[in-house]
């Protein structure tokens, strides 16, 4: 049964009538441009065909009641009495979005609904952004305001930053809000301008879930963010986005070893991301794959956010003839990698990589071929 039908049927059984609306918002996989978003740089994600779905109807009061099928749990809160969480739970993502929208002056109406998703949690595919944008879309349907993808992305990012305490950049929310079917989306994280590009013809994007999860990595993420900010101050710029390779080369020796490596990753990754755009536009899968491989090496050695499991599955993927290139994706330390493979060999590629990785690590991976989907939307009515 599809997730759309699942949330619809559960809603009908729970509330005795069909939902007034069904909304969805996708997870994402980032093809290239990692840890560049909070440096005002460039990222190149695509929304994937895994999403969070909400079947809902409006309420006449200021309460939100949500039933999570994934958590087997029901929670509610009042829009008039939002309380910042002490210990994070799934409902806090919904209340955080509500808080952020209210802070921005949106007038919100309550709703009740059923929530379910198939974006793996903790895998680096932005299950949290999918839940946030689906929640924003639910509020849009029952309230009276215009939908603006960038504004909704910024509101959901603020919820993560200030309500949930996760100091994330804008990429995850922006791609979940503004994804384009059959296209990857180059996002300029400074001004949120977007540019679409098709994947090279006859290629498939394969997500390689290592079966490992990131665990408590917020401190490591925030530490790297501070290191990047310190390097930017050294160069006298607001963000490492403003340092090109030649400027970095001239003054890199002035930085200590750690900040030099962190900055080198960001500077080179921004350049790789723009070159990836050119490779996509000119239909050069080998060039795009090479850039993905270089990105992984940089993330592993200079930014130090890979893991043995990620390195192993990337190595298994890159050893296959059908693979143009593979790299870790997401914050790192576990979760998923992404590969660009020949479309006609993608199924066999996934089977061989799965077997090779299992033999090498003992971990059972999950590999699936994905496609670029639309961003947050209303699918019913």
C-alpha positions as CSV (number, residue, x, y, z in Angstrom):
1,X,0.0,0.0,0.0
2,X,1.3,3.5,-0.9
3,X,2.0,5.9,1.9
4,X,-0.7,8.2,0.4
5,X,-3.3,5.5,0.8
6,X,-2.0,4.5,4.2
7,X,-2.4,7.9,5.7
8,X,-5.7,8.4,4.0
9,X,-7.1,5.1,5.2
10,X,-5.8,5.6,8.8
11,X,-7.3,9.1,8.9
12,X,-10.7,7.9,7.7
13,X,-10.7,5.1,10.3
14,X,-9.6,7.5,13.1
15,X,-11.8,10.5,12.3
16,X,-14.7,8.9,10.5
17,X,-14.4,10.9,7.3
18,X,-12.0,11.4,4.5
19,X,-9.2,13.9,5.0
20,X,-9.6,17.4,3.7
21,X,-6.0,17.5,2.4
22,X,-3.1,15.2,1.9
23,X,0.3,16.9,1.7
24,X,3.8,15.5,1.2
25,X,7.4,16.8,1.4
26,X,10.5,14.8,0.2
27,X,13.8,13.9,1.6
28,X,16.9,14.6,-0.4
29,X,20.2,13.3,-1.5
30,X,23.0,15.7,-2.1
31,X,25.0,14.9,-5.2
32,X,27.8,17.2,-4.4
33,X,28.5,20.3,-2.3
34,X,28.8,19.1,1.3
35,X,29.3,21.3,4.4
36,X,29.3,24.3,2.1
37,X,25.8,25.5,2.8
38,X,26.6,27.1,6.2
39,X,29.6,28.7,4.5
40,X,27.3,30.6,2.1
41,X,28.4,28.3,-0.7
42,X,26.9,26.1,-3.4
43,X,25.1,22.8,-3.0
44,X,23.6,20.4,-5.6
45,X,20.9,18.2,-4.1
46,X,17.9,16.6,-5.6
47,X,14.6,15.8,-3.9
48,X,14.1,12.0,-3.8
49,X,11.0,9.9,-4.2
50,X,10.8,9.2,-0.4
51,X,8.8,11.6,1.6
52,X,6.7,12.5,4.7
53,X,3.0,12.4,4.1
54,X,0.2,14.0,6.2
55,X,-3.5,13.5,5.8
56,X,-5.4,16.2,7.7
57,X,-8.4,18.4,8.3
58,X,-8.7,21.8,9.8
59,X,-9.8,22.4,13.4
60,X,-11.9,25.2,14.7
61,X,-9.5,25.9,17.6
62,X,-5.8,26.5,18.0
63,X,-4.8,22.9,18.7
64,X,-2.7,20.6,16.5
65,X,-3.3,16.8,17.0
66,X,-1.0,14.5,15.1
67,X,-0.9,10.7,14.9
68,X,2.5,9.3,13.8
69,X,2.2,5.9,12.2
70,X,6.0,5.5,12.3
71,X,6.2,6.2,16.0
72,X,2.9,4.5,16.9
73,X,2.2,7.6,18.9
74,X,-0.3,10.5,19.2
75,X,0.5,13.9,20.5
76,X,-1.0,17.4,20.5
77,X,-0.1,21.0,21.3
78,X,-1.7,24.4,21.4
79,X,-0.7,27.2,19.1
80,X,-1.4,29.6,22.0
81,X,1.0,27.8,24.4
82,X,4.0,26.5,22.6
83,X,6.8,25.3,24.9
84,X,10.4,24.8,23.8
85,X,11.4,21.2,24.3
86,X,13.8,20.0,26.9
87,X,14.2,16.6,25.4
88,X,13.5,16.3,21.7
89,X,10.7,14.2,20.4
90,X,9.1,13.9,17.0
91,X,6.2,16.2,17.9
92,X,8.8,19.0,18.5
93,X,9.5,19.2,14.8
94,X,5.8,20.1,14.3
95,X,5.6,22.6,17.2
96,X,8.9,24.1,16.1
97,X,7.6,24.8,12.6
98,X,4.5,26.3,14.2
99,X,6.6,28.5,16.5
100,X,8.8,29.7,13.6
101,X,5.8,30.6,11.4
102,X,4.1,32.5,14.2
103,X,7.3,34.3,14.9
104,X,7.3,35.5,11.3
105,X,3.8,36.8,11.6
106,X,1.8,34.0,9.9
107,X,-1.7,33.5,11.3
108,X,-2.1,29.8,11.9
109,X,-5.2,27.6,12.3
110,X,-5.1,24.3,14.1
111,X,-5.4,20.9,12.4
112,X,-5.5,17.2,13.1
113,X,-4.0,14.5,11.0
114,X,-2.0,11.4,10.4
115,X,1.7,11.4,9.6
116,X,3.9,8.7,8.0
117,X,7.1,8.7,6.0
118,X,9.6,6.5,4.3
119,X,12.7,8.7,4.5
120,X,15.1,6.6,6.7
121,X,15.8,8.4,10.0
122,X,19.4,9.3,10.7
123,X,20.6,8.2,7.3
124,X,21.6,11.7,6.0
125,X,18.6,11.9,3.7
126,X,16.9,14.8,5.6
127,X,14.0,13.0,7.2
128,X,13.7,16.0,9.6
129,X,13.4,18.5,6.7
130,X,10.8,16.4,5.1
131,X,8.7,16.4,8.3
132,X,9.2,20.1,8.7
133,X,8.2,21.0,5.2
134,X,5.2,18.7,5.3
135,X,4.1,20.4,8.5
136,X,4.5,23.8,6.9
137,X,2.4,22.7,3.9
138,X,-0.3,21.4,6.3
139,X,-0.4,24.8,8.0
140,X,-0.6,26.5,4.6
141,X,-3.6,24.4,3.6
142,X,-5.6,25.2,6.7
143,X,-4.5,28.8,7.2
144,X,-4.6,31.9,5.1
145,X,-1.1,32.7,3.7
146,X,0.7,32.4,0.4
147,X,3.1,29.6,-0.2
148,X,6.6,30.7,-1.0
149,X,9.2,27.9,-1.1
150,X,12.2,30.0,0.0
151,X,10.3,31.6,2.9
152,X,9.0,28.2,4.1
153,X,12.5,26.8,3.9
154,X,13.9,29.6,6.0
155,X,11.1,29.2,8.5
156,X,11.8,25.5,8.8
157,X,15.6,26.1,9.1
158,X,14.9,28.6,11.9
159,X,12.9,25.9,13.7
160,X,15.8,23.5,13.5
161,X,18.3,26.2,14.6
162,X,16.4,27.9,17.4
163,X,13.7,25.5,18.6
164,X,15.4,22.2,18.1
165,X,19.0,23.4,18.7
166,X,20.5,22.0,15.5
167,X,22.7,24.5,13.8
168,X,22.0,23.3,10.2
169,X,22.4,25.2,7.0
170,X,19.6,25.9,4.5
171,X,20.1,23.1,2.0
172,X,17.9,20.4,3.4
173,X,14.9,22.6,3.9
174,X,15.4,24.4,0.6
175,X,15.5,21.3,-1.6
176,X,12.5,19.8,0.3
177,X,10.6,23.0,-0.4
178,X,11.7,23.6,-4.0
179,X,12.6,20.3,-5.5
180,X,12.0,19.9,-9.3
181,X,10.9,16.6,-10.9
182,X,13.7,14.9,-12.9
183,X,16.2,17.7,-12.0
184,X,18.9,18.4,-9.5
185,X,18.9,21.8,-8.0
186,X,22.0,24.0,-7.7
187,X,21.3,26.2,-4.7
188,X,23.3,29.4,-3.9
189,X,23.0,29.3,-0.2
190,X,23.8,33.0,0.1
191,X,20.8,34.4,-1.8
192,X,18.8,31.1,-2.3
193,X,18.8,31.5,-6.0
194,X,18.3,28.1,-7.7
195,X,19.3,26.6,-11.0
196,X,18.1,23.3,-12.3
197,X,20.1,20.8,-14.2
198,X,19.2,17.4,-15.6
199,X,21.3,14.3,-14.7
200,X,23.3,13.1,-17.6
201,X,21.3,10.9,-20.0
202,X,21.2,7.1,-19.3
203,X,22.4,7.5,-15.7
204,X,20.8,6.6,-12.4
205,X,21.3,7.9,-8.9
206,X,21.8,5.1,-6.4
207,X,21.5,5.7,-2.6
208,X,23.9,3.4,-0.6
209,X,22.7,3.2,3.0
210,X,25.5,1.7,5.1
211,X,23.2,0.5,7.8
212,X,25.1,2.7,10.3
213,X,23.7,5.8,11.9
214,X,25.4,9.1,12.8
215,X,24.7,9.0,16.5
216,X,25.5,12.1,18.5
217,X,27.4,14.3,16.0
218,X,25.9,17.7,16.7
219,X,29.0,18.7,18.7
220,X,31.3,17.6,15.8
221,X,29.1,19.5,13.3
222,X,29.1,22.7,15.4
223,X,32.9,22.4,15.9
224,X,33.5,22.3,12.2
225,X,31.2,25.2,11.6
226,X,33.2,27.2,14.2
227,X,36.5,26.2,12.5
228,X,35.2,27.4,9.1
229,X,34.0,30.7,10.6
230,X,37.4,31.2,12.2
231,X,39.1,30.6,8.9
232,X,36.8,33.1,7.2
233,X,37.7,35.7,9.7
234,X,41.3,35.1,9.1
235,X,40.8,35.8,5.4
236,X,38.7,38.9,6.3
237,X,35.5,37.7,4.6
238,X,32.1,37.0,6.0
239,X,32.1,33.3,4.8
240,X,34.5,30.9,3.0
241,X,32.3,31.3,0.0
242,X,34.3,34.4,-0.7
243,X,37.7,32.7,-0.8
244,X,38.8,31.3,-4.2
245,X,41.4,28.7,-4.8
246,X,44.2,31.2,-5.7
247,X,43.5,33.4,-2.7
248,X,43.5,30.3,-0.5
249,X,46.8,29.1,-2.0
250,X,48.5,32.4,-1.3
251,X,47.6,32.5,2.4
252,X,46.9,28.9,3.4
253,X,50.3,28.7,5.2
254,X,49.0,31.4,7.7
255,X,46.4,29.0,9.1
256,X,47.1,26.3,11.6
257,X,46.9,22.8,10.1
258,X,43.4,22.0,11.2
259,X,41.7,25.1,10.0
260,X,43.8,25.0,6.8
261,X,42.3,21.5,6.0
262,X,38.8,22.6,6.9
263,X,39.0,25.7,4.7
264,X,40.6,23.8,1.8
265,X,37.7,21.4,1.7
266,X,35.1,24.2,1.6
267,X,37.0,26.2,-1.0
268,X,37.6,23.2,-3.3
269,X,34.1,21.8,-2.8
270,X,32.5,25.0,-3.9
271,X,34.6,24.9,-7.1
272,X,33.7,21.2,-7.6
273,X,30.0,22.0,-7.2
274,X,30.0,24.6,-9.9
275,X,32.0,22.3,-12.2
276,X,29.4,19.6,-11.5
277,X,26.7,22.0,-12.8
278,X,28.7,22.4,-16.1
279,X,29.2,18.6,-16.3
280,X,25.4,18.0,-16.0
281,X,24.5,20.7,-18.5
282,X,26.9,19.3,-21.0
283,X,25.9,15.7,-20.3
284,X,29.2,14.4,-19.1
285,X,28.7,11.6,-16.5
286,X,32.4,10.7,-16.3
287,X,33.3,14.3,-15.4
288,X,30.5,14.4,-12.8
289,X,31.6,11.1,-11.3
290,X,35.2,12.2,-11.0
291,X,34.1,15.3,-9.1
292,X,32.0,13.1,-6.7
293,X,35.1,10.9,-6.1
294,X,37.2,14.0,-5.4
295,X,34.5,15.3,-3.0
296,X,34.6,12.1,-1.0
297,X,38.4,12.2,-0.6
298,X,38.2,15.8,0.6
299,X,35.4,15.1,3.1
300,X,37.4,12.1,4.3
301,X,40.8,13.7,4.6
302,X,40.4,17.4,5.0
303,X,37.0,17.7,6.7
304,X,37.2,14.4,8.5
305,X,33.5,13.6,8.5
306,X,33.5,10.2,6.8
307,X,33.5,6.9,8.6
308,X,34.9,3.4,8.0
309,X,31.5,2.2,6.8
310,X,31.1,5.1,4.4
311,X,34.6,4.7,3.1
312,X,34.0,1.0,2.6
313,X,30.7,1.3,0.6
314,X,32.2,4.1,-1.5
315,X,35.2,2.0,-2.3
316,X,32.9,-1.0,-3.2
317,X,30.9,1.3,-5.5
318,X,33.8,2.9,-7.2
319,X,35.3,-0.5,-8.0
320,X,32.3,-1.3,-10.2
321,X,32.5,-0.7,-13.9
322,X,29.0,0.6,-14.0
323,X,29.8,3.4,-11.5
324,X,30.9,6.8,-12.6
325,X,31.6,8.0,-9.1
326,X,30.4,7.7,-5.5
327,X,30.8,9.8,-2.3
328,X,29.4,10.1,1.2
329,X,26.3,12.4,1.4
330,X,24.9,14.3,4.3
331,X,26.6,15.4,7.5
332,X,28.7,12.3,7.6
333,X,29.9,9.9,10.4
334,X,27.5,7.2,9.1
335,X,24.4,7.0,7.1
336,X,24.4,7.1,3.3
337,X,26.6,7.5,0.3
338,X,25.4,8.3,-3.2
339,X,26.6,6.9,-6.6
340,X,26.1,7.9,-10.2
341,X,25.8,4.7,-12.3
342,X,24.9,3.6,-15.8
343,X,21.1,3.3,-15.9
344,X,21.2,0.0,-17.8
345,X,23.5,-1.6,-15.2
346,X,22.1,0.1,-12.0
347,X,20.2,-3.0,-10.7
348,X,23.2,-5.3,-11.1
349,X,25.5,-2.6,-9.7
350,X,23.3,-2.3,-6.5
351,X,23.4,-6.1,-6.0
352,X,27.2,-6.4,-6.4
353,X,27.9,-3.4,-4.2
354,X,25.6,-4.7,-1.5
355,X,27.3,-8.1,-1.5
356,X,30.8,-6.7,-1.5
357,X,30.1,-4.3,1.3
358,X,28.4,-7.0,3.4
359,X,31.5,-9.2,2.9
360,X,33.9,-6.4,3.8
361,X,32.1,-5.0,6.9
362,X,29.5,-7.5,8.1
363,X,26.9,-4.7,7.9
364,X,23.8,-5.3,5.8
365,X,23.3,-2.2,3.6
366,X,20.2,-1.0,1.8
367,X,20.6,0.2,-1.7
368,X,17.9,1.8,-3.8
369,X,17.7,3.5,-7.1
370,X,16.0,6.9,-6.8
371,X,14.8,9.7,-9.0
372,X,14.3,13.4,-8.6
373,X,10.9,14.4,-7.3
374,X,8.9,17.6,-6.7
375,X,9.2,19.6,-3.5
376,X,6.6,20.1,-0.9
377,X,3.1,19.9,-2.4
378,X,-0.6,19.2,-1.8
379,X,-1.6,15.9,-3.6
380,X,-5.3,15.9,-2.5
381,X,-7.6,17.5,-3.3
